[in-house]
Amino acid sequence: MKHPELETLRQTTTDEDQRVYWEQEHGFRRSDHPIVRYFASQRWQMIKRHLDASEVHTALDLGCGDGFSTLYAPDDWEIVCCDASLHMLRGNTHSKKALADACALPFADNTFDLVYTWELLHHVETPRTAMIEMRRVSKRFVLIFEPNPYNPAQLAFSYVDKEHSWVRRNTFSHLPGLAKQAGLRIVWSTIGGLIFPNKTPQWLFPLLRLLPFRLPLFGISQVLLLEKT
Ligand SMILES: C[S@@+](CC[C@H](N)C(=O)[O-])C[C@H]1O[C@@H](n2cnc3c(N)ncnc32)[C@H](O)[C@@H]1O
């Protein structure tokens, strides 16, 4: 069935645009930049309050980019970084890397204790397929961070940069709906964060870091911790 709103959004970007976009240099901050480090560490600290880190031995970082989502993860996890962009993987210093599309993962069923994505699904034309693949290669847990379009900055950015236009798909029912269709139940979810790792200005950072992560409705990220049903 055709959904008129999605048909309109589809005209704004395509998987092919995304492939070209992610092979380009975007001048992102390095993974050891203090704002990036704070951003990633804050996320993992929060996740560890809801996911017992000792239950995870192996993990897949899907859409890993240059790798800060791996670098600050618990030290004793064995993580594979996977991305569809050779350019992004070249900038990623992690030792175990795979070049693959999220919709066709080259891993056997039930390979990883945890499969996680930080800001991947809004770059994928068929996030439902990616979600099904994530569930397939996970033994148990799936973790998703996605931009919250109800945050004014995220909404504005989705219009400024066409490769971010699919952020607007992320209504509050969208990700839970995809999870349910894929056979995943929500263990915990929240909305929060105000720090953009690559865009938050240095002068604003000392103020923003005083705030707690959780910021219902207007935080920059939607977070879902999911478990296979
Ligand atoms: C916004 S970046 C996020 C990178 C990293 N997770 C982070 O938090 O910094 C999105 C990443 O998803 C990757 N990507 C986009 N489409 C993909 C696809 N279909 N399959 C796998 N990776 C994809 C891009 O190459 C890019 O590295």
The ligand as an SDF file (V2000), in Angstrom:
LIG
                    3D

 27 29  0  0  0  0  0  0  0  0999 V2000
   25.3390    9.2690   11.1440 C   0  0  0  0  0  0  0  0  0  0  0  0
   26.5920    8.1130   10.7950 S   0  0  0  0  0  0  0  0  0  0  0  0
   26.7370    7.3210   12.3690 C   0  0  0  0  0  0  0  0  0  0  0  0
   28.0970    6.7470   12.5940 C   0  0  0  0  0  0  0  0  0  0  0  0
   28.3320    6.2200   14.0120 C   0  0  0  0  0  0  0  0  0  0  0  0
   27.3690    5.2100   14.3810 N   0  0  0  0  0  0  0  0  0  0  0  0
   28.3190    7.3530   14.9940 C   0  0  0  0  0  0  0  0  0  0  0  0
   27.4810    7.3700   15.8940 O   0  0  0  0  0  0  0  0  0  0  0  0
   29.1770    8.2340   14.8590 O   0  0  0  0  0  0  0  0  0  0  0  0
   25.7390    6.8870    9.8280 C   0  0  0  0  0  0  0  0  0  0  0  0
   26.6170    5.7560    9.3630 C   0  0  0  0  0  0  0  0  0  0  0  0
   25.7780    4.7660    8.7580 O   0  0  0  0  0  0  0  0  0  0  0  0
   26.4250    4.2790    7.6040 C   0  0  0  0  0  0  0  0  0  0  0  0
   25.3950    3.7470    6.6950 N   0  0  0  0  0  0  0  0  0  0  0  0
   24.4880    4.4400    5.9790 C   0  0  0  0  0  0  0  0  0  0  0  0
   23.6980    3.5910    5.2960 N   0  0  0  0  0  0  0  0  0  0  0  0
   24.1020    2.3420    5.6100 C   0  0  0  0  0  0  0  0  0  0  0  0
   23.6720    1.0370    5.2470 C   0  0  0  0  0  0  0  0  0  0  0  0
   22.6450    0.8540    4.4040 N   0  0  0  0  0  0  0  0  0  0  0  0
   24.3110   -0.0360    5.7740 N   0  0  0  0  0  0  0  0  0  0  0  0
   25.3510    0.1350    6.6370 C   0  0  0  0  0  0  0  0  0  0  0  0
   25.8080    1.3530    7.0150 N   0  0  0  0  0  0  0  0  0  0  0  0
   25.1980    2.4370    6.5080 C   0  0  0  0  0  0  0  0  0  0  0  0
   27.1620    5.4680    7.0390 C   0  0  0  0  0  0  0  0  0  0  0  0
   28.2040    5.0790    6.1750 O   0  0  0  0  0  0  0  0  0  0  0  0
   27.6460    6.1570    8.3040 C   0  0  0  0  0  0  0  0  0  0  0  0
   28.9110    5.6990    8.6860 O   0  0  0  0  0  0  0  0  0  0  0  0
  1  2  1  0
  2  3  1  0
  2 10  1  0
  3  4  1  0
  4  5  1  0
  5  6  1  0
  5  7  1  0
  7  8  2  0
  7  9  1  0
 10 11  1  0
 11 12  1  0
 11 26  1  0
 12 13  1  0
 13 14  1  0
 13 24  1  0
 14 15  1  0
 14 23  1  0
 15 16  2  0
 16 17  1  0
 17 18  1  0
 17 23  2  0
 18 19  1  0
 18 20  2  0
 20 21  1  0
 21 22  2  0
 22 23  1  0
 24 25  1  0
 24 26  1  0
 26 27  1  0
M  CHG  2   2   1   9  -1
M  END
$$$$
